[in-house]
Amino acid sequence: MKNLILVRHGKSSWEVPMHDKERGLTCQGVKDVHLVCAQAKNLIPKTYLIWSSSAKRAQNTALIFAQNMMYPIESIVYKDDLYTFDENKLEKVIKSCSNAFESVILFGHNGAITDFVNKFGDVYIENVPTSGFVYLKFETEDWKKIKKGKVEKIIFPKNLR
């Protein structure tokens, strides 16, 4: 069994002109990430790997989760290839995961996350919002062979406010 938790980065700001990859979280983004994390905490498998896009907003989101779950922040794996908005590239990265890991929590971007969830999940989601959390289970022991999985849990901040 493989477990994949996809978390879209928290809300970021477009107000300050800067390179997209450097945008951080807004105050609301930080609050929403904490809110979602508090709800998700008890769902997280006992052992897992955290992967994050190298974009600042995804890194910040991963750090908040890690700190709230007592995960060593130095163990977060930042991947430039997760800075993608393309579901096919996201799929390729996920399928590259070592089978030594049963569970992965991945912090990334839309449309890749929404499109991946709709391709591999059994529940249609129109849009995974910022700070959105989707937990998928796959009946396989090989990341390369993931097919249609089961959506175990969806947590969106608007449903918690």
C-alpha positions in Angstrom: 0.0 0.0 0.0 1.3 3.5 -0.9 0.0 6.6 0.7 0.3 10.0 -1.0 -0.7 13.3 0.6 -0.8 16.3 -1.7 -0.9 19.7 -0.2 -1.1 22.8 -2.3 1.0 25.7 -0.9 -0.8 28.3 1.2 -2.0 31.6 -0.3 0.7 33.8 -1.6 0.8 37.4 -2.6 1.2 39.0 -6.1 1.4 42.5 -4.6 5.2 42.8 -4.6 6.9 42.4 -8.0 9.3 39.5 -7.8 10.1 36.2 -9.5 7.3 33.7 -9.0 9.5 31.2 -7.2 10.3 33.8 -4.5 6.8 34.6 -3.5 6.1 33.8 0.2 2.8 33.2 2.1 0.3 35.9 3.1 -0.9 36.1 6.7 -4.1 34.4 5.6 -2.0 31.7 3.9 -0.1 31.0 7.1 -3.4 30.9 9.1 -5.0 28.5 6.6 -1.9 26.2 6.6 -2.0 26.0 10.4 -5.8 25.3 10.3 -5.5 22.5 7.7 -2.5 21.0 9.5 -4.4 20.9 12.8 -7.2 18.9 11.1 -4.8 16.6 9.2 -2.4 15.9 12.1 -4.2 12.7 13.2 -4.5 11.3 9.7 -0.8 11.4 8.9 0.9 7.9 8.8 3.4 7.1 11.5 6.4 7.3 9.1 6.6 9.4 5.9 8.8 11.4 3.7 8.2 15.1 3.0 8.9 16.4 -0.5 8.4 20.1 -1.4 8.7 22.3 -4.4 11.7 24.6 -4.2 9.3 27.6 -4.5 9.4 29.7 -1.3 5.6 29.5 -0.7 5.7 25.6 -0.9 8.8 25.5 1.3 7.0 27.7 3.9 3.9 25.5 3.8 6.0 22.4 4.3 7.9 23.9 7.2 4.6 24.8 9.0 3.4 21.2 8.6 6.8 19.8 9.7 6.9 21.9 12.8 3.4 21.1 13.8 4.0 17.4 13.3 7.4 17.3 15.0 9.0 16.3 11.7 12.7 17.2 11.5 12.9 20.2 9.2 16.3 19.2 8.0 14.7 16.0 6.6 12.4 17.9 4.2 13.5 17.1 0.6 13.3 20.2 -1.6 13.0 19.4 -5.3 13.2 21.8 -8.2 11.2 19.4 -10.4 8.2 19.8 -8.0 8.1 23.5 -9.1 5.7 22.4 -11.8 2.2 23.2 -12.8 2.0 20.1 -15.1 0.3 16.9 -13.9 2.5 14.7 -16.1 5.7 16.1 -14.6 4.3 15.7 -11.1 3.3 12.1 -11.9 6.9 11.4 -13.1 8.4 12.7 -9.8 6.0 10.7 -7.7 6.6 7.5 -9.6 10.4 8.1 -9.0 10.0 7.7 -5.3 11.9 4.8 -3.7 9.7 1.9 -2.7 11.4 2.0 0.7 8.9 4.7 1.5 5.3 3.8 2.0 4.0 7.3 2.6 4.9 10.7 1.0 3.6 14.1 1.8 4.2 16.4 -1.2 3.9 20.2 -1.2 3.3 21.7 -4.6 1.3 23.7 -7.0 -1.9 23.9 -9.1 -3.0 22.9 -11.8 -0.6 19.9 -11.3 -2.2 18.9 -8.0 -5.8 19.2 -9.1 -5.1 17.4 -12.4 -3.2 14.6 -10.6 -5.9 14.1 -8.0 -8.5 13.8 -10.8 -6.5 11.4 -12.8 -5.5 9.1 -9.9 -8.3 9.6 -7.4 -11.8 8.3 -7.2 -13.4 11.6 -6.4 -13.6 14.5 -8.9 -12.4 17.8 -7.4 -13.0 21.0 -9.4 -10.1 22.8 -7.8 -7.7 22.0 -4.9 -7.5 25.5 -3.3 -4.5 27.0 -1.6 -3.6 25.1 1.6 -5.8 22.2 0.3 -5.0 18.7 1.5 -5.9 15.5 -0.4 -4.9 12.0 0.9 -4.8 9.2 -1.6 -4.2 5.5 -1.0 -2.9 3.1 -3.7 -3.2 -0.7 -3.7 0.3 -1.3 -4.8 3.8 -1.8 -3.3 5.5 0.0 -6.2 5.3 3.8 -6.8 5.9 3.2 -10.5 2.7 1.2 -10.7 0.3 3.5 -9.1 -3.0 3.6 -10.9 -6.5 4.7 -9.7 -6.3 5.2 -6.0 -8.9 6.0 -3.3 -9.3 9.5 -1.9 -9.2 8.9 1.9 -9.6 12.5 3.0 -10.0 16.0 1.6 -9.4 19.0 3.8 -10.0 22.5 2.5 -9.6 25.6 4.6 -12.9 27.2 3.6 -14.6 24.2 5.3 -12.8 24.8 8.6 -13.4 28.5 9.0 
